[in-house]
Amino acid sequence: MFFQKIAFSNLRKNTKAYAPFLLSMSLLVAVIMMTQIIVNNPGMNKLPSSQSAIFMFRLGNIILMIFAAIFSFYTNNFLIKQRQKEFGLYNVLGLGKREIALVVFWELFYSCLISLVAGLVGGLLFARLGFLILKRILDVGASFVFELSVESIGLVILYFLIVYGCLFLFNMLQVRRTKPIELMQGSKRNEKEPRAKGFLALLGIICLIVGYTISVTIQSPISALALFFVAVILVIVATYLLFISGSIKALQFLKKRSTYYYQTTHFINVSTMLYRMKQNAAGLASICILSTMVLVTVATTASLYFGQKNVVETRYPYDFQIESEADSQQLNSTIDGLEGKVTLKNRHQVTTTKNLLFTVDGNTLTPSTTFEDNSEHLEKAVFLIFLTSTEYQRITGKEGPGKNELLVFPENWTNQALPKELTIDNSSFTLRSLTELPPFTQAENPVQQLVLVVDDAWLSEKLSTWYQEKDFLMYQQPAVITVFDFQESDGSNREALSKEIQEKLRKTDPNASIESKDLFQIQTKTFTGGFFFLGLIFGLIFILAATLIIYYKQVSEGMEDKERFEILQKVGLSHKEVKQVIQQQVLMIFSFPLIAAIIHLAFAFPLIQKLLLLFGLTDRNLLISVTVISVVAFAVVYLLVYLITAKVYYRLVEREQ
């Protein structure tokens, strides 16, 4: 009971340190419980594209669990540093490391109990609210209901028991490795001015330049997907190196400027921050990275959610698109039969080749049968659809290409201007661009896609030459592409009609590829809505993490600076000057991560745009608008955190009048 009382008393007396830790752990319990309920909900199986939605939420749940464990160790590290002097005092008073271990055990036991109870009780309300928000975002029916399973609660409890167990082992390792005199000195024993290493600063600049260059120069969305994590890692490494070495260099530079340094507020701020900047800079870099993660996550997921219409229109310019190898007369007969029930419009039918993969090298196109040929330079991959001169004349009534000439649609390549000449398998052609070619539309695609109008005999000969192997004989067969829109304003009727039309068309040709804009819109709403919901959750967690890092930095540094400011006030520093020094110091420290995060986001914007193109989002203006709104909203939250933590720091260091 003795050690239990000490542990409980410690929790009560150290509320400034423990309250944010318990609050954050309770919120993590609630969030993970909510995602567990969603993942294990039977209604998930009834959603459109249910498997992709379930996979997405399970992956999100795993990422949250990993982040919760890392963040738990991070906040616990702040706590253990604040308690070092106290543990040293226990040791001096006669408590051995075994007894200190018992105190730490009961403290973590009570912390675990409080966070689990508060998290599970609050989590029920939070999960219910989150479930209603998700249901509204997904716009699903009554089958998607809130169900609480014992399995979900059990998994959450087991997970956090393991996390707290690991925290206990970590704390014991820290106590056992440290001598009593070091514990008494606490975190002050390493307080000395660090040396700025020019090599690390140079390495940080190189990493940053390379990461930014990858983002702003990349052309292919597929290459962007491959290089995204490379750029992210480079920028993270650069951020830590530059904050650690660059900040020290900057402070040393200010210290050498006598006109700036020898002023009351400047002297105190620079001298206070400089000696502990290595530790300080690591925390600021973490805040910068978390802030960048918030901005990128929210801007990306929100753009996809609010750009659903753009995604649907890009993928499906017509209500129905059918690609078939069957007799077009049978297909047309079925479509004609639909006109008695619905009004069809914008109906087109064209016979082409299938999508054929080619590799671009300058103005030369070489046929390819696999992406492996383009694995190192995916931006050089292009899909070609060939249209015979005869078919072009049939659908447009215009003259086809002349000798050694190609008609090309669209007018521009996705990533570069259309050349004047083109060589395809040793055949040279001059190019003439087309402004329109129904039923094809001009849209930006992840992989370049062109429609070429060519001579009938040349195409027949080349297809038989390119695709002689048994596995590729299907590419010699033509594809009949049929598109049409249908008239119906009621959304629910459109969904039912789309399913009925799709069913009738499949009976005519079971092997046909039949795609419906309305049915795809329902599926994409599930994906983008779930993605947006996870983005909000991750954004909330990242903001919580950044806020707590800022708070703990202010509390720990306020406790360390209290004695210094008391001395300064005794020798004549006024309360007004103390407040001015604090405001300047806090603003100086915490403006850097926000500014750096916005710069990171600006350079990441081209890469984000390319990645969203993989999902079909081509509306650049929407992405810019959502990104700007996300930055403004986050800056407001960041400012509020700054104002609150500045007050906490001021109360800690100011000497009573």
Secondary structure, 3 states (H helix, E strand, C coil): CHHHHHHHHHHHHCHHHHHHHHHHHHHHHHHHHHHHHHHCCHHHHHCCCHHHHHHHHHHHHHHHHHHHHHHHHHHHHHHHHHHHHHHHHHHHCCCCHHHHHHHHHHHHHHHHHHHHHHHHHHHHHHHHHHHHHHHHHHCCCCCCCCCCCHHHHHHHHHHHHHHHHHHHHHHHHHHHHCCHHHHHHHHHHHCCCCCCCHHHHHHHHHHHHHHHHHHHHCCCHHHHHHHHHHHHHHHHHHHHHHHHHHHHHHHHHHHHCHHHHCCHHHHHHHHHHHCCHHHHHHHHHHHHHHHHHHHHHHHHHHHHHHCHHHHHHHHCCCCEEEEECCCHHHHHHHHHHHCCCCEEEEEEEEEECCCEEEEEECCEEEECCCHHHHCCCHHHEEEEEEEEHHHHHHHHCCCCCCCCEEEEECCCCCCCCCCCEEEECCEEEEEEECCCECCECCCCCCCEEEEEEECHHHHHHHHHHHCCCHHHHHHHCCEEEEEEEEECCCHHHHHHHHHHHHHHHHHHCCCCEEEEHHHHHHHHHHHHHHHHHHHHHHHHHHHHHHHHHHHHHHHHHHHHHHHHHHHHHHCCCCHHHHHHHHHHHHHHHHHHHHHHHHHHHHHHHHHHHHHHHHCCCCCHHHHHHHHHHHHHHHHHHHHHHHHHHHHHHHHHHCCCC
